[in-house]
Amino acid sequence: MFFTVLLSTIFYINKTDAQEDIELPEFRNKSFSFQELAGKNADGSRGIGEQKGATRRDPSDVIKVNGTYYVWYSKVIHAEVDEKEKSLKHSGYVATIWYATSKDKGHTWKEQGKALDVGSEGSFDAQAVFTPNILEYKNKYYLYYTGVKHTPGLDHFENNSTNDFTNIGVAVAHSPGGPFRRISVDPILPYNPDGTSFDSYRVDDASLLIRNGKIWLYYKGRNLADGRSGPAQTKMGVAFADKPKGPYNKYEGNPILDKSHEVFIWAHREGVAAYASISKTLEYAMDGLDFKSQKAGIKTVPKPNAPGAYREELTGHVEYGPGVKWGISMRHGPNPHLVRWECDLSVPNEDQSEK
């Protein structure tokens, strides 16, 4: 597996004990609003809103390519779920990855089809692929995803808290519309097998950016030792690579953010912003790592579920993060589906113009 621990002796970022003070007026007194999306469009095409008998969840960040917006997500068709796994039909553990396109900044979407199916029998992603995210790099598109296989010794997935481990893989295409092919049959970022680390059970939910010439892969981890209480104790970590396919080195200082069950980050000013989903707070780290010593802790509600944002830096790789304004999140219910959110968390134009 393409994985090593990043030792402090080779760490390539100059990091101070505490980040500098910085004002973040764009985070103050903000709230999220939501727009339902069509399940079926006027022309008869399938949208990404509510659809009876289907689950759409865990959207990626949104990118724009040649005037078209793209989003990827986990999808489950309920009628196709094995009887032994019907209780999981609202989850990602029986999903494949699909994608949709928009021409109007995400107000209406057209579902284009499946982007990535499950892996080969016995592979780490043979059961399901879900929680996708995207990165453009040197004119190629890298689709990161979480994979699971059948519970050991069973012919289905149990979703227990003991040996249903998750890992992150990546597939690549020359176009955002695919076809995507896997980089490897092995995960690029596996769970930690020590049984006690914050990511010793779950490695999941990748979110990417390019910083200091490196690929930064933020992800969530769950500790095997936490058992069934683990979801409420999920934390965020980060790993680094020279290329999108790895090898990835986990940061020695992980975890970097507590109360962060869903990974939602973006390039912001000189640093990296995050929305911690459990505490429902906006956080910021000028060095992209130190979210803890000077917590922003700015409460912003109502909470978007598993959100992704339209992030222009995922295709433009800007040096000074402009922030975000809108994106796609999910809404729970008998037919979980995707909605559009808005919350102006962008950096003021006059601040951007100084850079």
Long-range contacts (C-beta under 8 A, 24 or more apart in sequence): 1-186, 1-187, 1-190, 2-184, 2-186, 2-188, 2-245, 2-246, 2-247, 2-248, 3-188, 3-189, 3-190, 3-246, 3-247, 3-248, 3-249, 3-250, 4-247, 4-249, 5-249, 5-250, 5-252, 6-239, 6-240, 6-249, 6-250, 6-251, 6-252, 7-252, 8-252, 11-252, 12-212, 12-214, 13-212, 13-287, 13-288, 13-289, 15-287, 15-289, 15-290, 16-287, 17-293, 18-290, 18-293, 18-294, 19-271, 19-285, 19-286, 19-287, 19-290, 19-293, 19-294, 20-286, 21-294, 22-269, 22-271, 22-284, 22-286, 24-282, 24-284, 24-296, 24-298, 25-348, 26-323, 26-344, 26-345, 26-346, 26-347, 26-348, 27-273, 27-282, 27-284, 27-296, 27-298, 27-300, 27-345, 28-298, 30-300, 30-343, 30-344, 30-345, 31-300, 31-301, 31-302, 31-343, 32-300, 32-301, 32-302, 32-303, 32-304, 32-341, 32-342, 32-343, 33-341, 33-342, 33-343, 34-302, 34-304, 34-329, 34-331, 34-339, 34-340, 34-341, 34-342, 35-107, 35-339, 35-340, 35-341, 35-342, 36-331, 36-339, 37-107, 37-108, 37-109, 37-337, 37-338, 37-339, 37-340, 38-108, 38-109, 39-337, 41-108, 41-110, 45-110, 45-111, 46-110, 46-111, 47-100, 47-108, 47-109, 47-110, 47-111, 48-73, 48-100, 48-109, 48-111, 48-328, 48-337, 48-338, 49-337, 49-338, 49-339, 50-331, 50-333, 50-335, 50-337, 51-335, 51-337, 52-335, 53-77, 53-78, 53-79, 53-335, 54-78, 54-335, 54-337, 55-89, 55-90, 55-91, 55-95, 55-335, 55-336, 55-337, 56-98, 56-330, 56-336, 56-337, 56-338, 57-90, 57-91, 57-92, 57-95, 57-130, 57-306, 57-330, 57-336, 57-337, 57-338, 58-92, 58-130, 58-131, 58-132, 58-205, 58-306, 58-330, 59-306, 59-307, 59-308, 59-327, 59-328, 59-329, 59-330, 59-338, 60-132, 60-133, 60-134, 60-308, 61-133, 61-134, 61-207, 61-266, 61-308, 61-309, 61-310, 61-311, 61-314, 61-327, 62-106, 62-308, 62-309, 62-310, 62-311, 62-327, 62-328, 63-134, 63-136, 63-176, 63-310, 63-311, 63-314, 63-315, 64-310, 64-312, 64-315, 65-136, 65-176, 65-315, 67-103, 68-101, 68-102, 68-103, 69-101, 69-102, 69-103, 69-105, 69-106, 69-310, 70-99, 70-100, 70-101, 70-134, 70-176, 70-177, 71-99, 71-100, 71-102, 71-106, 71-109, 71-308, 71-328, 71-338, 72-97, 72-98, 72-99, 72-115, 72-132, 72-133, 72-134, 72-143, 73-97, 73-98, 73-99, 73-100, 73-132, 73-328, 73-338, 74-98, 74-129, 74-130, 74-131, 74-132, 75-114, 82-156, 84-155, 84-156, 85-156, 85-157, 88-157, 88-159, 90-332, 90-336, 91-159, 92-128, 92-130, 92-131, 92-146, 93-127, 93-128, 93-130, 93-148, 93-157, 93-159, 94-127, 94-128, 94-157, 95-128, 95-129, 95-130, 96-128, 96-129, 96-130, 97-129, 97-130, 97-132, 97-143, 97-145, 99-176, 99-177, 99-178, 105-310, 105-326, 106-310, 106-326, 106-327, 106-328, 106-340, 107-340, 109-338, 112-177, 115-143, 115-178, 115-180, 116-143, 116-145, 116-171, 116-180, 118-147, 119-147, 119-169, 119-182, 119-185, 120-185, 122-149, 123-147, 123-149, 123-185, 124-148, 124-149, 124-167, 124-169, 124-185, 124-186, 124-187, 124-190, 125-149, 125-167, 125-169, 125-187, 126-150, 127-157, 128-157, 129-169, 131-204, 131-205, 131-206, 131-306, 133-205, 133-206, 133-207, 133-208, 133-308, 134-176, 134-208, 134-314, 135-208, 135-209, 135-210, 135-215, 135-244, 135-314, 136-176, 136-314, 136-315, 137-210, 137-215, 137-243, 137-244, 139-174, 140-172, 140-173, 140-174, 140-244, 141-172, 141-173, 141-174, 141-175, 141-176, 141-180, 142-170, 142-171, 142-172, 142-208, 142-244, 142-245, 143-170, 143-171, 143-172, 143-173, 143-180, 144-168, 144-169, 144-170, 144-206, 144-208, 144-217, 145-169, 145-170, 145-171, 145-206, 146-203, 146-204, 146-205, 146-206, 147-187, 161-201, 161-224, 161-227, 161-228, 161-230, 162-224, 162-227, 165-191, 165-201, 165-202, 166-191, 166-201, 166-202, 166-203, 166-204, 167-191, 167-203, 168-203, 168-204, 168-206, 168-217, 168-219, 170-244, 170-245, 170-246, 172-244, 172-245, 183-245, 183-246, 184-245, 188-245, 188-246, 188-247, 188-248, 189-217, 189-219, 189-239, 189-246, 189-248, 189-250, 191-221, 192-221, 192-250, 195-224, 195-225, 196-223, 196-224, 196-225, 197-221, 197-223, 198-222, 198-223, 198-235, 198-237, 198-254, 198-255, 199-223, 199-237, 199-250, 199-254, 199-255, 200-224, 200-225, 201-226, 201-230, 202-230, 202-234, 205-262, 205-263, 206-263, 207-263, 207-264, 207-265, 208-314, 209-265, 209-266, 209-267, 209-272, 209-313, 209-314, 210-313, 210-317, 211-267, 211-272, 211-288, 214-240, 214-241, 214-242, 215-240, 215-241, 215-242, 215-243, 215-244, 215-248, 216-240, 216-272, 216-288, 217-241, 217-248, 218-263, 218-265, 218-274, 219-263, 220-260, 220-261, 220-262, 220-263, 221-254, 221-255, 231-261, 232-261, 232-278, 234-260, 234-261, 234-278, 235-259, 235-260, 236-260, 236-263, 236-274, 236-276, 238-288, 238-289, 251-289, 253-289, 256-285, 256-289, 256-290, 256-291, 256-292, 257-283, 257-291, 257-292, 258-292, 262-305, 262-306, 262-307, 264-304, 264-307, 264-308, 264-309, 266-309, 266-311, 266-313, 266-321, 266-323, 266-324, 267-311, 267-313, 267-318, 267-321, 267-322, 268-321, 268-322, 268-323, 268-345, 268-347, 269-320, 269-321, 269-323, 269-347, 269-351, 270-320, 270-321, 271-321, 272-321, 273-321, 273-323, 273-345, 275-300, 275-304, 275-307, 277-303, 282-345, 300-343, 304-329, 304-341, 305-329, 305-330, 305-331, 305-332, 306-330, 307-341, 319-355, 320-347, 320-352, 320-355, 321-347, 322-346, 322-347, 322-352, 323-347
